[in-house]
Amino acid sequence: MTQDTSHHNEHWTEVIQPQSSLFDLQIKEVWRYRDLLMLLVRRDFVATYKQTILGPIWFFLQPLLTTITFVFVFKGIAGIDTGTVPAYAFYMAGTTLWNYFADCLNKTSTVFRDNAAVFGKVYFPRLIMPLSIVVSNLIKLGIQFVLFLAFWGYYFFTTDKIAPNETILLLPVLILIIGGLGLGFGMIVSAMTTKYRDLVFLLTFAVQLLMYATPVIYPINSLDIKPNVKSILMLNPMSHVIETFRYAFLGAGGGSFSWGGLIYAAVFTIVVVMLGTVIFNKVEKSFMDTV
């Protein structure tokens, strides 16, 4: 009798319960494990360039070399005009944002496969893993954004072709949309790769193709394209994000802005994140049987 009473009076510091809802974002649980989130962010950042010669310098070299290549190929050879905006500032703006989206999507898409051993041994909210990827890539985005600001500042003070405006204040919203798109689509693909490994290779190819369906290397307003083709391109939420970013920092000559387009991108992102969470939570329960 005494043993039963002591059993009922026990207070547990950790109670693991089955997840009841597929829509559960586990916000409280994720917040409780925020220290683990920060450790994973640090691990991702350090491990990426730990055994490289140049180390974090690659954060600068990657967008710089990409921008130089774009200027040479698309402006120099293909003759794609960037309007009144200097080509280096134009391509650097698109490259900076696209790199963040592509990194979030590509790395999140293999989170189940890459962490199967850890998931099978230790309990923690599984959403911590994809969230840590999105947050760690924010550091890389910040470094590359500083490089973009260096180009932007040079042209701003030496030419009259850069015309920033108050839309710059929307930058945090744009970053949230990009991170959400990468997280949502990444969780969907990650859940599917537990059974179909080939999707990882297909995704790498698809991301490269998607860049050409996004105004990263061309100003969408200055292209001589049919209105229906332009409408299809603007169905891509990343098109609105990049156009808004260029409009904010470079002016009307670099991009375009509409509240309708930005709201569309935000709603699209919310839907993708919710869908990704549902699929992620569903697969989480049984993925150890297939990985």
C-alpha positions as CSV (number, residue, x, y, z in Angstrom):
1,M,0.0,0.0,0.0
2,T,2.8,2.3,0.9
3,Q,4.6,1.6,-2.4
4,D,1.4,2.4,-4.4
5,T,1.1,5.7,-2.5
6,S,4.7,6.7,-3.2
7,H,4.3,5.7,-6.8
8,H,1.3,8.1,-7.3
9,N,3.2,10.9,-5.5
10,E,6.1,10.9,-7.8
11,H,6.8,14.0,-9.9
12,W,8.5,13.4,-13.2
13,T,10.8,16.0,-14.7
14,E,10.3,14.7,-18.2
15,V,7.1,13.1,-19.6
16,I,7.2,11.7,-23.2
17,Q,3.8,11.3,-24.7
18,P,2.6,10.3,-28.2
19,Q,1.9,13.2,-30.4
20,S,-1.9,13.6,-30.7
21,S,-2.2,16.0,-33.7
22,L,-0.4,16.1,-37.0
23,F,-0.7,19.9,-37.0
24,D,1.1,20.1,-33.7
25,L,4.1,22.4,-34.2
26,Q,5.5,21.5,-30.7
27,I,6.3,25.1,-30.1
28,K,6.6,24.6,-26.3
29,E,8.8,21.5,-26.7
30,V,11.0,23.2,-29.2
31,W,11.4,26.2,-26.9
32,R,12.3,23.8,-24.0
33,Y,15.1,22.4,-26.2
34,R,16.4,25.7,-27.5
35,D,19.8,24.9,-26.0
36,L,20.0,21.8,-28.2
37,L,18.9,24.0,-31.2
38,M,21.8,26.4,-30.6
39,L,24.2,23.5,-30.2
40,L,23.0,22.0,-33.6
41,V,23.3,25.4,-35.2
42,R,26.9,25.7,-34.0
43,R,27.6,22.2,-35.1
44,D,26.3,22.9,-38.6
45,F,28.2,26.1,-38.9
46,V,31.5,24.7,-37.7
47,A,31.3,21.3,-39.5
48,T,30.6,22.8,-42.9
49,Y,34.1,24.3,-43.4
50,K,36.1,22.7,-40.5
51,Q,38.5,20.8,-42.7
52,T,38.7,23.4,-45.5
53,I,41.8,25.6,-46.2
54,L,39.9,28.9,-46.6
55,G,37.2,28.1,-44.0
56,P,34.4,30.7,-43.6
57,I,36.0,32.8,-46.5
58,W,34.0,30.5,-48.8
59,F,30.9,32.3,-47.5
60,F,32.2,35.3,-49.4
61,L,33.8,33.5,-52.3
62,Q,30.7,31.5,-53.3
63,P,28.3,34.5,-54.1
64,L,31.2,36.6,-55.4
65,L,32.3,34.0,-57.9
66,T,28.7,33.2,-58.8
67,T,28.0,36.9,-59.4
68,I,31.1,37.3,-61.6
69,T,30.0,34.2,-63.7
70,F,26.5,35.6,-64.1
71,V,27.8,39.0,-65.3
72,F,30.2,37.3,-67.7
73,V,27.7,34.8,-69.1
74,F,24.3,36.4,-69.0
75,K,25.2,40.1,-69.5
76,G,28.4,39.7,-71.5
77,I,27.6,36.7,-73.7
78,A,23.8,36.4,-73.6
79,G,23.4,40.2,-73.6
80,I,20.7,40.2,-70.9
81,D,20.2,43.8,-69.9
82,T,19.8,44.6,-66.2
83,G,18.4,48.1,-67.0
84,T,19.7,51.1,-65.2
85,V,21.0,49.1,-62.3
86,P,24.7,48.0,-62.2
87,A,25.0,44.3,-63.2
88,Y,27.1,43.3,-60.1
89,A,24.6,44.8,-57.7
90,F,21.7,43.3,-59.6
91,Y,23.1,39.7,-59.7
92,M,24.5,39.9,-56.1
93,A,21.0,40.7,-54.8
94,G,19.4,37.7,-56.5
95,T,22.2,35.4,-55.6
96,T,22.2,36.3,-51.9
97,L,18.6,35.4,-51.4
98,W,18.5,32.4,-53.7
99,N,21.5,30.8,-51.9
100,Y,19.6,31.0,-48.6
101,F,16.5,29.3,-50.1
102,A,18.5,26.6,-51.9
103,D,20.6,25.8,-48.8
104,C,17.6,25.5,-46.6
105,L,15.7,23.3,-49.0
106,N,18.6,21.0,-50.0
107,K,19.8,20.4,-46.4
108,T,16.4,20.0,-44.9
109,S,15.4,17.5,-47.5
110,T,17.8,14.9,-46.1
111,V,17.2,15.5,-42.4
112,F,15.6,12.1,-41.8
113,R,18.2,10.1,-43.7
114,D,21.2,12.0,-42.2
115,N,20.0,11.8,-38.6
116,A,18.5,8.3,-38.5
117,A,21.0,7.1,-36.0
118,V,20.3,9.9,-33.6
119,F,16.6,9.8,-34.0
120,G,16.6,6.1,-33.1
121,K,18.5,6.6,-29.8
122,V,17.7,10.0,-28.2
123,Y,14.4,11.8,-27.6
124,F,14.0,15.4,-28.6
125,P,11.4,17.2,-30.8
126,R,12.3,16.1,-34.3
127,L,11.4,19.6,-35.7
128,I,14.6,20.8,-33.9
129,M,16.6,19.3,-36.8
130,P,15.1,21.1,-39.7
131,L,14.8,24.3,-37.7
132,S,18.5,24.2,-36.8
133,I,19.3,24.1,-40.5
134,V,17.2,27.1,-41.3
135,V,18.7,29.1,-38.4
136,S,22.3,28.1,-39.1
137,N,21.9,29.2,-42.7
138,L,20.8,32.6,-41.4
139,I,24.4,33.0,-40.3
140,K,25.6,32.4,-43.8
141,L,22.9,34.7,-45.2
142,G,24.1,37.4,-42.8
143,I,27.7,37.1,-44.0
144,Q,26.7,37.2,-47.7
145,F,24.4,40.1,-47.0
146,V,27.3,42.1,-45.7
147,L,29.1,41.4,-49.1
148,F,26.0,42.6,-50.9
149,L,25.9,45.7,-48.8
150,A,29.5,46.4,-49.8
151,F,28.6,46.3,-53.5
152,W,25.4,48.3,-52.8
153,G,27.2,50.9,-50.8
154,Y,29.9,51.4,-53.5
155,Y,27.3,52.0,-56.2
156,F,25.1,54.1,-53.9
157,F,27.9,56.6,-53.2
158,T,29.6,56.6,-56.6
159,T,26.6,56.5,-58.9
160,D,23.0,57.8,-59.0
161,K,21.7,54.4,-60.3
162,I,20.8,53.1,-56.8
163,A,17.5,54.3,-55.3
164,P,16.6,52.6,-52.1
165,N,13.2,53.2,-50.5
166,E,11.2,52.5,-47.4
167,T,10.4,48.9,-48.6
168,I,13.7,48.0,-47.0
169,L,11.8,47.7,-43.8
170,L,10.2,44.5,-45.2
171,L,13.5,42.7,-45.2
172,P,12.7,40.6,-42.1
173,V,9.5,39.5,-43.7
174,L,11.3,38.5,-46.9
175,I,13.8,36.4,-44.9
176,L,10.9,34.7,-43.0
177,I,9.2,33.8,-46.2
178,I,12.4,32.4,-47.7
179,G,13.2,30.4,-44.6
180,G,9.6,29.1,-44.4
181,L,9.6,28.0,-48.0
182,G,12.9,26.2,-47.6
183,L,11.7,24.6,-44.3
184,G,8.2,23.6,-45.6
185,F,9.4,22.1,-49.0
186,G,12.4,20.6,-47.3
187,M,10.2,18.7,-44.7
188,I,8.0,17.4,-47.5
189,V,10.9,16.1,-49.5
190,S,12.6,14.7,-46.4
191,A,9.5,12.7,-45.6
192,M,9.4,11.3,-49.1
193,T,13.1,10.4,-49.2
194,T,12.7,7.9,-46.4
195,K,11.3,5.6,-49.1
196,Y,12.5,7.1,-52.3
197,R,16.2,8.0,-52.1
198,D,16.3,9.1,-55.8
199,L,14.4,12.2,-54.9
200,V,17.6,13.7,-53.4
201,F,19.3,13.7,-56.8
202,L,16.2,14.9,-58.5
203,L,15.8,17.8,-56.0
204,T,19.4,19.0,-56.7
205,F,18.5,19.2,-60.4
206,A,15.1,20.7,-59.7
207,V,16.5,23.5,-57.6
208,Q,18.9,24.5,-60.4
209,L,16.0,24.6,-62.9
210,L,13.8,26.5,-60.5
211,M,16.4,29.3,-60.3
212,Y,15.7,29.9,-64.0
213,A,12.0,30.2,-63.3
214,T,12.8,32.9,-60.7
215,P,14.1,36.3,-61.7
216,V,17.6,35.7,-60.2
217,I,19.5,36.3,-63.4
218,Y,17.1,38.5,-65.3
219,P,14.8,41.5,-64.6
220,I,11.4,40.3,-65.2
221,N,9.9,43.6,-66.1
222,S,12.5,44.3,-68.9
223,L,12.2,41.0,-70.6
224,D,10.2,40.8,-73.8
225,I,8.0,38.0,-72.8
226,K,4.3,37.3,-73.2
227,P,2.0,38.4,-70.4
228,N,0.8,34.8,-69.8
229,V,4.4,33.6,-69.4
230,K,5.1,36.4,-66.9
231,S,2.0,35.4,-65.0
232,I,3.3,31.9,-64.7
233,L,6.7,33.0,-63.5
234,M,5.0,35.2,-60.8
235,L,3.2,32.1,-59.5
236,N,6.5,31.3,-58.0
237,P,6.5,32.9,-54.5
238,M,10.3,33.4,-54.7
239,S,9.8,35.7,-57.7
240,H,7.9,38.2,-55.5
241,V,10.5,38.0,-52.7
242,I,13.4,38.7,-55.0
243,E,11.6,41.4,-56.9
244,T,10.7,43.1,-53.7
245,F,14.2,42.8,-52.3
246,R,15.7,44.4,-55.5
247,Y,13.0,47.1,-55.5
248,A,13.8,47.9,-51.9
249,F,17.5,48.2,-52.2
250,L,18.1,49.1,-55.9
251,G,14.9,51.0,-56.8
252,A,12.3,50.6,-59.5
253,G,15.0,49.9,-62.1
254,G,16.0,46.8,-60.2
255,G,12.7,45.2,-59.3
256,S,9.0,45.6,-58.7
257,F,6.8,45.6,-55.7
258,S,3.1,44.9,-55.0
259,W,1.4,44.2,-51.7
260,G,-0.7,41.6,-53.4
261,G,2.3,39.7,-54.6
262,L,3.9,39.8,-51.2
263,I,0.7,38.7,-49.4
264,Y,0.4,35.8,-51.9
265,A,4.0,34.7,-51.1
266,A,3.3,34.9,-47.4
267,V,0.1,32.9,-47.6
268,F,1.8,30.4,-49.9
269,T,4.6,30.0,-47.3
270,I,2.2,29.4,-44.4
271,V,0.3,26.7,-46.4
272,V,3.6,25.0,-47.3
273,V,4.9,25.1,-43.7
274,M,1.6,23.6,-42.4
275,L,1.6,20.9,-45.1
276,G,5.2,20.1,-44.4
277,T,4.6,19.9,-40.7
278,V,1.7,17.5,-41.2
279,I,3.7,15.2,-43.5
280,F,6.8,15.4,-41.3
281,N,4.9,14.6,-38.1
282,K,3.2,11.6,-39.9
283,V,6.4,10.1,-41.2
284,E,8.2,10.8,-37.9
285,K,6.2,8.0,-36.3
286,S,7.3,5.2,-38.6
287,F,10.3,6.4,-40.6
288,M,12.7,4.2,-38.6
289,D,11.2,1.2,-40.3
290,T,12.0,2.5,-43.8
291,V,15.3,4.4,-43.4
